[in-house]
Amino acid sequence: MHKQSRQQLKFGALLAGCAQFMRHNSTDTEQMLWRCLAGKRLGVAFRRQVVVDRFVVDFAAPAARLIVEVDGGYHSQRVAADARRDRVLLRLGYRVLRLEAEFVRCNLIAAVRRVRAALAQTA
């Protein structure tokens, strides 16, 4: 069995703490979308603000290997970093669906349709 270093354990605990904080302090658009994803409303279980590898992702449907990210204004300054993150997640077997926060806010039904379409691609 692989032993984790003390530094890895600390980083894991830090990530778990960040994820817990983010679950209790979601953005308005994350809350809107969560109400549509929670409780297997789309036929698959989603988890919110979950640690995947070294990242905290907004929503993950592990059975479908799908991650959904709601990108607010902050992400416009992180295009390259987000692309690197998406590549790592892809190598781990996940597909990443990015939805603009304003799109979720203004057209929640269409945002949910995009999540459904992404789920249908895994079936």
N, CA, C and O atoms as a GROMACS GRO file, in nm:
protein
  492
    1MET      N    1   0.083  -0.118   0.000
    1MET     CA    2   0.000   0.000   0.000
    1MET      C    3   0.088   0.124   0.000
    1MET      O    4   0.188   0.130   0.070
    2HIS      N    5   0.050   0.221  -0.078
    2HIS     CA    6   0.126   0.345  -0.093
    2HIS      C    7   0.105   0.435   0.029
    2HIS      O    8  -0.009   0.466   0.065
    3LYS      N    9   0.212   0.475   0.091
    3LYS     CA   10   0.202   0.567   0.204
    3LYS      C   11   0.206   0.710   0.152
    3LYS      O   12   0.286   0.744   0.065
    4GLN      N   13   0.119   0.792   0.207
    4GLN     CA   14   0.120   0.933   0.169
    4GLN      C   15   0.214   1.008   0.262
    4GLN      O   16   0.225   0.977   0.381
    5SER      N   17   0.282   1.106   0.205
    5SER     CA   18   0.369   1.188   0.287
    5SER      C   19   0.286   1.281   0.374
    5SER      O   20   0.168   1.304   0.348
    6ARG      N   21   0.346   1.332   0.476
    6ARG     CA   22   0.279   1.426   0.565
    6ARG      C   23   0.230   1.548   0.485
    6ARG      O   24   0.121   1.600   0.511
    7GLN      N   25   0.310   1.592   0.390
    7GLN     CA   26   0.271   1.708   0.307
    7GLN      C   27   0.148   1.675   0.223
    7GLN      O   28   0.058   1.759   0.210
    8GLN      N   29   0.142   1.555   0.165
    8GLN     CA   30   0.026   1.514   0.087
    8GLN      C   31  -0.099   1.507   0.174
    8GLN      O   32  -0.208   1.548   0.132
    9LEU      N   33  -0.083   1.455   0.295
    9LEU     CA   34  -0.197   1.448   0.387
    9LEU      C   35  -0.246   1.587   0.424
    9LEU      O   36  -0.367   1.610   0.430
   10LYS      N   37  -0.155   1.679   0.449
   10LYS     CA   38  -0.193   1.817   0.482
   10LYS      C   39  -0.265   1.882   0.365
   10LYS      O   40  -0.365   1.951   0.383
   11PHE      N   41  -0.213   1.860   0.243
   11PHE     CA   42  -0.276   1.918   0.124
   11PHE      C   43  -0.416   1.860   0.106
   11PHE      O   44  -0.510   1.934   0.073
   12GLY      N   45  -0.431   1.729   0.126
   12GLY     CA   46  -0.562   1.666   0.115
   12GLY      C   47  -0.660   1.722   0.216
   12GLY      O   48  -0.776   1.746   0.184
   13ALA      N   49  -0.614   1.742   0.338
   13ALA     CA   50  -0.700   1.800   0.442
   13ALA      C   51  -0.737   1.944   0.408
   13ALA      O   52  -0.850   1.986   0.431
   14LEU      N   53  -0.642   2.018   0.354
   14LEU     CA   54  -0.669   2.156   0.313
   14LEU      C   55  -0.775   2.160   0.202
   14LEU      O   56  -0.868   2.240   0.207
   15LEU      N   57  -0.760   2.072   0.103
   15LEU     CA   58  -0.859   2.065  -0.005
   15LEU      C   59  -0.997   2.027   0.048
   15LEU      O   60  -1.097   2.086   0.008
   16ALA      N   61  -1.002   1.930   0.138
   16ALA     CA   62  -1.130   1.888   0.194
   16ALA      C   63  -1.195   2.004   0.270
   16ALA      O   64  -1.316   2.022   0.264
   17GLY      N   65  -1.115   2.080   0.342
   17GLY     CA   66  -1.166   2.196   0.414
   17GLY      C   67  -1.218   2.303   0.318
   17GLY      O   68  -1.322   2.364   0.343
   18CYS      N   69  -1.144   2.325   0.210
   18CYS     CA   70  -1.190   2.422   0.108
   18CYS      C   71  -1.322   2.377   0.048
   18CYS      O   72  -1.413   2.458   0.031
   19ALA      N   73  -1.332   2.250   0.015
   19ALA     CA   74  -1.455   2.197  -0.045
   19ALA      C   75  -1.572   2.215   0.050
   19ALA      O   76  -1.681   2.254   0.008
   20GLN      N   77  -1.551   2.186   0.178
   20GLN     CA   78  -1.659   2.201   0.275
   20GLN      C   79  -1.700   2.348   0.286
   20GLN      O   80  -1.820   2.379   0.291
   21PHE      N   81  -1.604   2.438   0.290
   21PHE     CA   82  -1.634   2.581   0.297
   21PHE      C   83  -1.715   2.623   0.175
   21PHE      O   84  -1.814   2.696   0.187
   22MET      N   85  -1.672   2.577   0.058
   22MET     CA   86  -1.739   2.616  -0.067
   22MET      C   87  -1.881   2.558  -0.075
   22MET      O   88  -1.970   2.622  -0.131
   23ARG      N   89  -1.903   2.439  -0.019
   23ARG     CA   90  -2.039   2.382  -0.016
   23ARG      C   91  -2.133   2.471   0.065
   23ARG      O   92  -2.251   2.483   0.031
   24HIS      N   93  -2.081   2.531   0.170
   24HIS     CA   94  -2.164   2.615   0.257
   24HIS      C   95  -2.168   2.762   0.212
   24HIS      O   96  -2.240   2.842   0.270
   25ASN      N   97  -2.091   2.795   0.111
   25ASN     CA   98  -2.083   2.933   0.062
   25ASN      C   99  -2.091   2.937  -0.090
   25ASN      O  100  -2.013   3.007  -0.155
   26SER      N  101  -2.185   2.863  -0.146
   26SER     CA  102  -2.200   2.855  -0.291
   26SER      C  103  -2.245   2.988  -0.348
   26SER      O  104  -2.309   3.068  -0.280
   27THR      N  105  -2.210   3.010  -0.473
   27THR     CA  106  -2.260   3.129  -0.542
   27THR      C  107  -2.408   3.110  -0.573
   27THR      O  108  -2.460   2.999  -0.567
   28ASP      N  109  -2.475   3.218  -0.605
   28ASP     CA  110  -2.617   3.210  -0.640
   28ASP      C  111  -2.640   3.116  -0.757
   28ASP      O  112  -2.734   3.036  -0.756
   29THR      N  113  -2.555   3.125  -0.858
   29THR     CA  114  -2.575   3.042  -0.977
   29THR      C  115  -2.545   2.894  -0.947
   29THR      O  116  -2.611   2.806  -1.002
   30GLU      N  117  -2.449   2.867  -0.860
   30GLU     CA  118  -2.424   2.728  -0.820
   30GLU      C  119  -2.545   2.674  -0.745
   30GLU      O  120  -2.585   2.559  -0.765
   31GLN      N  121  -2.604   2.755  -0.658
   31GLN     CA  122  -2.723   2.712  -0.585
   31GLN      C  123  -2.839   2.685  -0.680
   31GLN      O  124  -2.912   2.587  -0.664
   32MET      N  125  -2.856   2.773  -0.779
   32MET     CA  126  -2.964   2.753  -0.876
   32MET      C  127  -2.948   2.619  -0.948
   32MET      O  128  -3.043   2.541  -0.958
   33LEU      N  129  -2.828   2.594  -0.998
   33LEU     CA  130  -2.805   2.471  -1.072
   33LEU      C  131  -2.812   2.349  -0.980
   33LEU      O  132  -2.862   2.244  -1.020
   34TRP      N  133  -2.764   2.362  -0.856
   34TRP     CA  134  -2.768   2.249  -0.764
   34TRP      C  135  -2.911   2.203  -0.739
   34TRP      O  136  -2.937   2.083  -0.730
   35ARG      N  137  -3.004   2.297  -0.728
   35ARG     CA  138  -3.144   2.259  -0.706
   35ARG      C  139  -3.197   2.172  -0.820
   35ARG      O  140  -3.290   2.094  -0.801
   36CYS      N  141  -3.139   2.185  -0.938
   36CYS     CA  142  -3.181   2.105  -1.054
   36CYS      C  143  -3.106   1.973  -1.064
   36CYS      O  144  -3.153   1.880  -1.130
   37LEU      N  145  -2.990   1.963  -1.000
   37LEU     CA  146  -2.908   1.842  -1.009
   37LEU      C  147  -2.924   1.749  -0.889
   37LEU      O  148  -2.906   1.628  -0.902
   38ALA      N  149  -2.956   1.804  -0.774
   38ALA     CA  150  -2.960   1.727  -0.649
   38ALA      C  151  -3.067   1.618  -0.655
   38ALA      O  152  -3.164   1.628  -0.729
   39GLY      N  153  -3.045   1.516  -0.575
   39GLY     CA  154  -3.146   1.410  -0.563
   39GLY      C  155  -3.169   1.330  -0.689
   39GLY      O  156  -3.280   1.283  -0.713
   40LYS      N  157  -3.067   1.314  -0.770
   40LYS     CA  158  -3.076   1.235  -0.895
   40LYS      C  159  -3.186   1.286  -0.988
   40LYS      O  160  -3.248   1.209  -1.061
   41ARG      N  161  -3.211   1.417  -0.985
   41ARG     CA  162  -3.317   1.473  -1.070
   41ARG      C  163  -3.292   1.449  -1.219
   41ARG      O  164  -3.386   1.445  -1.298
   42LEU      N  165  -3.166   1.432  -1.256
   42LEU     CA  166  -3.135   1.405  -1.397
   42LEU      C  167  -3.100   1.257  -1.418
   42LEU      O  168  -3.044   1.220  -1.522
   43GLY      N  169  -3.134   1.175  -1.320
   43GLY     CA  170  -3.113   1.031  -1.334
   43GLY      C  171  -2.978   0.981  -1.288
   43GLY      O  172  -2.951   0.861  -1.297
   44VAL      N  173  -2.894   1.068  -1.240
   44VAL     CA  174  -2.762   1.030  -1.192
   44VAL      C  175  -2.730   1.116  -1.069
   44VAL      O  176  -2.773   1.230  -1.060
   45ALA      N  177  -2.654   1.059  -0.978
   45ALA     CA  178  -2.618   1.132  -0.856
   45ALA      C  179  -2.505   1.230  -0.884
   45ALA      O  180  -2.402   1.194  -0.939
   46PHE      N  181  -2.528   1.354  -0.846
   46PHE     CA  182  -2.425   1.458  -0.849
   46PHE      C  183  -2.382   1.487  -0.707
   46PHE      O  184  -2.462   1.475  -0.613
   47ARG      N  185  -2.259   1.524  -0.691
   47ARG     CA  186  -2.207   1.577  -0.565
   47ARG      C  187  -2.157   1.717  -0.593
   47ARG      O  188  -2.111   1.746  -0.703
   48ARG      N  189  -2.166   1.804  -0.493
   48ARG     CA  190  -2.122   1.942  -0.516
   48ARG      C  191  -1.997   1.973  -0.435
   48ARG      O  192  -1.977   1.921  -0.325
   49GLN      N  193  -1.913   2.059  -0.492
   49GLN     CA  194  -1.788   2.101  -0.430
   49GLN      C  195  -1.714   1.980  -0.375
   49GLN      O  196  -1.698   1.963  -0.254
   50VAL      N  197  -1.669   1.899  -0.467
   50VAL     CA  198  -1.605   1.773  -0.431
   50VAL      C  199  -1.459   1.775  -0.480
   50VAL      O  200  -1.427   1.834  -0.583
   51VAL      N  201  -1.374   1.709  -0.404
   51VAL     CA  202  -1.232   1.700  -0.441
   51VAL      C  203  -1.214   1.590  -0.544
   51VAL      O  204  -1.253   1.475  -0.522
   52VAL      N  205  -1.154   1.626  -0.656
   52VAL     CA  206  -1.115   1.529  -0.760
   52VAL      C  207  -0.967   1.555  -0.786
   52VAL      O  208  -0.930   1.661  -0.837
   53ASP      N  209  -0.885   1.460  -0.752
   53ASP     CA  210  -0.740   1.472  -0.762
   53ASP      C  211  -0.696   1.591  -0.676
   53ASP      O  212  -0.711   1.587  -0.553
   54ARG      N  213  -0.643   1.695  -0.737
   54ARG     CA  214  -0.595   1.810  -0.659
   54ARG      C  215  -0.682   1.934  -0.679
   54ARG      O  216  -0.639   2.046  -0.655
   55PHE      N  217  -0.806   1.911  -0.722
   55PHE     CA  218  -0.898   2.021  -0.750
   55PHE      C  219  -1.027   2.006  -0.673
   55PHE      O  220  -1.067   1.894  -0.638
   56VAL      N  221  -1.092   2.117  -0.647
   56VAL     CA  222  -1.229   2.116  -0.597
   56VAL      C  223  -1.316   2.154  -0.716
   56VAL      O  224  -1.303   2.264  -0.771
   57VAL      N  225  -1.405   2.064  -0.755
   57VAL     CA  226  -1.492   2.090  -0.870
   57VAL      C  227  -1.631   2.127  -0.822
   57VAL      O  228  -1.673   2.085  -0.714
   58ASP      N  229  -1.702   2.206  -0.901
   58ASP     CA  230  -1.834   2.253  -0.860
   58ASP      C  231  -1.932   2.137  -0.844
   58ASP      O  232  -1.994   2.122  -0.738
   59PHE      N  233  -1.946   2.055  -0.948
   59PHE     CA  234  -2.038   1.942  -0.944
   59PHE      C  235  -1.973   1.824  -1.014
   59PHE      O  236  -1.910   1.839  -1.119
   60ALA      N  237  -1.990   1.706  -0.955
   60ALA     CA  238  -1.936   1.586  -1.018
   60ALA      C  239  -2.043   1.477  -1.014
   60ALA      O  240  -2.110   1.456  -0.913
   61ALA      N  241  -2.056   1.409  -1.126
   61ALA     CA  242  -2.141   1.290  -1.136
   61ALA      C  243  -2.044   1.174  -1.159
   61ALA      O  244  -2.015   1.139  -1.274
   62PRO      N  245  -1.994   1.115  -1.051
   62PRO     CA  246  -1.890   1.012  -1.066
   62PRO      C  247  -1.930   0.895  -1.155
   62PRO      O  248  -1.848   0.847  -1.234
   63ALA      N  249  -2.054   0.849  -1.146
   63ALA     CA  250  -2.097   0.735  -1.228
   63ALA      C  251  -2.093   0.767  -1.376
   63ALA      O  252  -2.069   0.679  -1.458
   64ALA      N  253  -2.116   0.892  -1.411
   64ALA     CA  254  -2.114   0.935  -1.551
   64ALA      C  255  -1.979   0.992  -1.592
   64ALA      O  256  -1.957   1.025  -1.709
   65ARG      N  257  -1.888   1.005  -1.494
   65ARG     CA  258  -1.754   1.063  -1.519
   65ARG      C  259  -1.768   1.203  -1.580
   65ARG      O  260  -1.697   1.238  -1.674
   66LEU      N  261  -1.861   1.281  -1.525
   66LEU     CA  262  -1.888   1.417  -1.574
   66LEU      C  263  -1.867   1.518  -1.462
   66LEU      O  264  -1.912   1.497  -1.350
   67ILE      N  265  -1.800   1.625  -1.495
   67ILE     CA  266  -1.782   1.738  -1.404
   67ILE      C  267  -1.847   1.859  -1.469
   67ILE      O  268  -1.830   1.884  -1.588
   68VAL      N  269  -1.924   1.933  -1.390
   68VAL     CA  270  -1.988   2.056  -1.437
   68VAL      C  271  -1.932   2.171  -1.356
   68VAL      O  272  -1.936   2.170  -1.233
   69GLU      N  273  -1.880   2.270  -1.426
   69GLU     CA  274  -1.824   2.389  -1.363
   69GLU      C  275  -1.909   2.510  -1.402
   69GLU      O  276  -1.945   2.526  -1.518
   70VAL      N  277  -1.941   2.594  -1.304
   70VAL     CA  278  -2.012   2.719  -1.328
   70VAL      C  279  -1.907   2.829  -1.318
   70VAL      O  280  -1.854   2.856  -1.211
   71ASP      N  281  -1.878   2.891  -1.431
   71ASP     CA  282  -1.770   2.989  -1.440
   71ASP      C  283  -1.822   3.132  -1.431
   71ASP      O  284  -1.894   3.179  -1.518
   72GLY      N  285  -1.784   3.199  -1.323
   72GLY     CA  286  -1.816   3.340  -1.307
   72GLY      C  287  -1.706   3.426  -1.367
   72GLY      O  288  -1.618   3.376  -1.438
   73GLY      N  289  -1.711   3.555  -1.340
   73GLY     CA  290  -1.615   3.650  -1.396
   73GLY      C  291  -1.471   3.617  -1.366
   73GLY      O  292  -1.382   3.646  -1.447
   74TYR      N  293  -1.446   3.558  -1.251
   74TYR     CA  294  -1.310   3.521  -1.210
   74TYR      C  295  -1.244   3.433  -1.315
   74TYR      O  296  -1.123   3.441  -1.336
   75HIS      N  297  -1.321   3.349  -1.380
   75HIS     CA  298  -1.264   3.254  -1.475
   75HIS      C  299  -1.216   3.319  -1.605
   75HIS      O  300  -1.138   3.259  -1.678
   76SER      N  301  -1.262   3.440  -1.634
   76SER     CA  302  -1.214   3.508  -1.754
   76SER      C  303  -1.065   3.540  -1.744
   76SER      O  304  -0.999   3.560  -1.846
   77GLN      N  305  -1.013   3.544  -1.623
   77GLN     CA  306  -0.871   3.569  -1.600
   77GLN      C  307  -0.792   3.439  -1.585
   77GLN      O  308  -0.670   3.442  -1.567
   78ARG      N  309  -0.861   3.326  -1.591
   78ARG     CA  310  -0.799   3.196  -1.565
   78ARG      C  311  -0.813   3.099  -1.683
   78ARG      O  312  -0.814   2.978  -1.664
   79VAL      N  313  -0.824   3.150  -1.802
   79VAL     CA  314  -0.851   3.063  -1.918
   79VAL      C  315  -0.743   2.955  -1.932
   79VAL      O  316  -0.776   2.838  -1.948
   80ALA      N  317  -0.617   2.994  -1.928
   80ALA     CA  318  -0.508   2.897  -1.944
   80ALA      C  319  -0.505   2.798  -1.828
   80ALA      O  320  -0.489   2.678  -1.849
   81ALA      N  321  -0.521   2.847  -1.706
   81ALA     CA  322  -0.520   2.759  -1.588
   81ALA      C  323  -0.638   2.662  -1.593
   81ALA      O  324  -0.623   2.544  -1.560
   82ASP      N  325  -0.755   2.711  -1.633
   82ASP     CA  326  -0.872   2.623  -1.644
   82ASP      C  327  -0.851   2.517  -1.751
   82ASP      O  328  -0.892   2.402  -1.734
   83ALA      N  329  -0.787   2.555  -1.861
   83ALA     CA  330  -0.759   2.458  -1.968
   83ALA      C  331  -0.664   2.349  -1.918
   83ALA      O  332  -0.683   2.231  -1.949
   84ARG      N  333  -0.562   2.387  -1.842
   84ARG     CA  334  -0.470   2.287  -1.786
   84ARG      C  335  -0.544   2.194  -1.690
   84ARG      O  336  -0.526   2.072  -1.692
   85ARG      N  337  -0.627   2.252  -1.607
   85ARG     CA  338  -0.707   2.175  -1.511
   85ARG      C  339  -0.797   2.076  -1.584
   85ARG      O  340  -0.807   1.960  -1.545
   86ASP      N  341  -0.864   2.123  -1.690
   86ASP     CA  342  -0.952   2.037  -1.769
   86ASP      C  343  -0.875   1.920  -1.830
   86ASP      O  344  -0.926   1.808  -1.836
   87ARG      N  345  -0.753   1.946  -1.876
   87ARG     CA  346  -0.672   1.839  -1.935
   87ARG      C  347  -0.637   1.732  -1.830
   87ARG      O  348  -0.640   1.613  -1.859
   88VAL      N  349  -0.605   1.776  -1.708
   88VAL     CA  350  -0.576   1.680  -1.600
   88VAL      C  351  -0.701   1.597  -1.571
   88VAL      O  352  -0.693   1.474  -1.559
   89LEU      N  353  -0.815   1.663  -1.560
   89LEU     CA  354  -0.939   1.591  -1.531
   89LEU      C  355  -0.974   1.495  -1.644
   89LEU      O  356  -1.023   1.385  -1.619
   90LEU      N  357  -0.949   1.535  -1.767
   90LEU     CA  358  -0.973   1.448  -1.882
   90LEU      C  359  -0.884   1.324  -1.874
   90LEU      O  360  -0.930   1.213  -1.900
   91ARG      N  361  -0.757   1.343  -1.838
   91ARG     CA  362  -0.666   1.229  -1.823
   91ARG      C  363  -0.713   1.135  -1.712
   91ARG      O  364  -0.684   1.015  -1.715
   92LEU      N  365  -0.785   1.189  -1.614
   92LEU     CA  366  -0.839   1.107  -1.506
   92LEU      C  367  -0.970   1.039  -1.545
   92LEU      O  368  -1.028   0.965  -1.466
   93GLY      N  369  -1.015   1.064  -1.668
   93GLY     CA  370  -1.135   0.998  -1.718
   93GLY      C  371  -1.263   1.077  -1.706
   93GLY      O  372  -1.372   1.023  -1.727
   94TYR      N  373  -1.252   1.205  -1.672
   94TYR     CA  374  -1.371   1.290  -1.660
   94TYR      C  375  -1.386   1.379  -1.783
   94TYR      O  376  -1.288   1.421  -1.844
   95ARG      N  377  -1.511   1.406  -1.817
   95ARG     CA  378  -1.540   1.512  -1.913
   95ARG      C  379  -1.581   1.634  -1.833
   95ARG      O  380  -1.643   1.621  -1.728
   96VAL      N  381  -1.547   1.752  -1.882
   96VAL     CA  382  -1.577   1.875  -1.811
   96VAL      C  383  -1.670   1.960  -1.896
   96VAL      O  384  -1.641   1.991  -2.011
   97LEU      N  385  -1.783   1.996  -1.837
   97LEU     CA  386  -1.878   2.087  -1.901
   97LEU      C  387  -1.870   2.219  -1.826
   97LEU      O  388  -1.894   2.225  -1.706
   98ARG      N  389  -1.834   2.324  -1.898
   98ARG     CA  390  -1.826   2.457  -1.837
   98ARG      C  391  -1.946   2.540  -1.881
   98ARG      O  392  -1.977   2.550  -1.999
   99LEU      N  393  -2.013   2.597  -1.782
   99LEU     CA  394  -2.128   2.684  -1.807
   99LEU      C  395  -2.099   2.821  -1.750
   99LEU      O  396  -2.058   2.834  -1.634
  100GLU      N  397  -2.120   2.924  -1.829
  100GLU     CA  398  -2.102   3.060  -1.779
  100GLU      C  399  -2.208   3.089  -1.672
  100GLU      O  400  -2.324   3.052  -1.689
  101ALA      N  401  -2.167   3.152  -1.564
  101ALA     CA  402  -2.259   3.183  -1.455
  101ALA      C  403  -2.377   3.267  -1.504
  101ALA      O  404  -2.491   3.246  -1.463
  102GLU      N  405  -2.350   3.362  -1.591
  102GLU     CA  406  -2.458   3.448  -1.641
  102GLU      C  407  -2.558   3.367  -1.724
  102GLU      O  408  -2.677   3.395  -1.722
  103PHE      N  409  -2.508   3.268  -1.796
  103PHE     CA  410  -2.597   3.180  -1.873
  103PHE      C  411  -2.688   3.102  -1.778
  103PHE      O  412  -2.808   3.092  -1.802
  104VAL      N  413  -2.631   3.049  -1.671
  104VAL     CA  414  -2.711   2.975  -1.572
  104VAL      C  415  -2.814   3.069  -1.511
  104VAL      O  416  -2.931   3.031  -1.496
  105ARG      N  417  -2.774   3.189  -1.476
  105ARG     CA  418  -2.864   3.285  -1.413
  105ARG      C  419  -2.980   3.324  -1.505
  105ARG      O  420  -3.094   3.333  -1.461
  106CYS      N  421  -2.949   3.347  -1.631
  106CYS     CA  422  -3.050   3.399  -1.725
  106CYS      C  423  -3.129   3.290  -1.796
  106CYS      O  424  -3.240   3.314  -1.843
  107ASN      N  425  -3.073   3.169  -1.804
  107ASN     CA  426  -3.140   3.064  -1.880
  107ASN      C  427  -3.114   2.927  -1.816
  107ASN      O  428  -3.049   2.841  -1.874
  108LEU      N  429  -3.165   2.911  -1.696
  108LEU     CA  430  -3.142   2.788  -1.620
  108LEU      C  431  -3.190   2.664  -1.695
  108LEU      O  432  -3.124   2.560  -1.692
  109ILE      N  433  -3.303   2.675  -1.762
  109ILE     CA  434  -3.357   2.559  -1.835
  109ILE      C  435  -3.260   2.514  -1.943
  109ILE      O  436  -3.237   2.394  -1.958
  110ALA      N  437  -3.203   2.608  -2.017
  110ALA     CA  438  -3.107   2.572  -2.121
  110ALA      C  439  -2.978   2.516  -2.060
  110ALA      O  440  -2.917   2.426  -2.117
  111ALA      N  441  -2.938   2.568  -1.945
  111ALA     CA  442  -2.819   2.516  -1.877
  111ALA      C  443  -2.841   2.370  -1.836
  111ALA      O  444  -2.753   2.286  -1.854
  112VAL      N  445  -2.957   2.341  -1.782
  112VAL     CA  446  -2.989   2.203  -1.743
  112VAL      C  447  -2.995   2.114  -1.867
  112VAL      O  448  -2.953   1.998  -1.863
  113ARG      N  449  -3.047   2.167  -1.977
  113ARG     CA  450  -3.048   2.090  -2.103
  113ARG      C  451  -2.906   2.051  -2.144
  113ARG      O  452  -2.883   1.940  -2.191
  114ARG      N  453  -2.812   2.144  -2.128
  114ARG     CA  454  -2.673   2.113  -2.163
  114ARG      C  455  -2.616   2.003  -2.074
  114ARG      O  456  -2.541   1.916  -2.120
  115VAL      N  457  -2.651   2.006  -1.946
  115VAL     CA  458  -2.605   1.900  -1.856
  115VAL      C  459  -2.667   1.767  -1.900
  115VAL      O  460  -2.597   1.665  -1.905
  116ARG      N  461  -2.796   1.767  -1.931
  116ARG     CA  462  -2.862   1.644  -1.979
  116ARG      C  463  -2.794   1.591  -2.105
  116ARG      O  464  -2.771   1.471  -2.117
  117ALA      N  465  -2.763   1.681  -2.198
  117ALA     CA  466  -2.698   1.640  -2.322
  117ALA      C  467  -2.559   1.579  -2.292
  117ALA      O  468  -2.521   1.479  -2.353
  118ALA      N  469  -2.487   1.638  -2.200
  118ALA     CA  470  -2.356   1.584  -2.164
  118ALA      C  471  -2.371   1.446  -2.099
  118ALA      O  472  -2.290   1.357  -2.124
  119LEU      N  473  -2.473   1.430  -2.018
  119LEU     CA  474  -2.499   1.298  -1.957
  119LEU      C  475  -2.536   1.195  -2.062
  119LEU      O  476  -2.497   1.079  -2.052
  120ALA      N  477  -2.612   1.237  -2.162
  120ALA     CA  478  -2.655   1.144  -2.269
  120ALA      C  479  -2.533   1.097  -2.349
  120ALA      O  480  -2.535   0.986  -2.402
  121GLN      N  481  -2.429   1.178  -2.359
  121GLN     CA  482  -2.309   1.139  -2.432
  121GLN      C  483  -2.234   1.026  -2.362
  121GLN      O  484  -2.157   0.954  -2.425
  122THR      N  485  -2.255   1.012  -2.229
  122THR     CA  486  -2.185   0.907  -2.157
  122THR      C  487  -2.259   0.775  -2.162
  122THR      O  488  -2.201   0.670  -2.136
  123ALA      N  489  -2.386   0.780  -2.196
  123ALA     CA  490  -2.469   0.657  -2.197
  123ALA      C  491  -2.436   0.569  -2.314
  123ALA      O  492  -2.496   0.463  -2.330
   0.00000   0.00000   0.00000
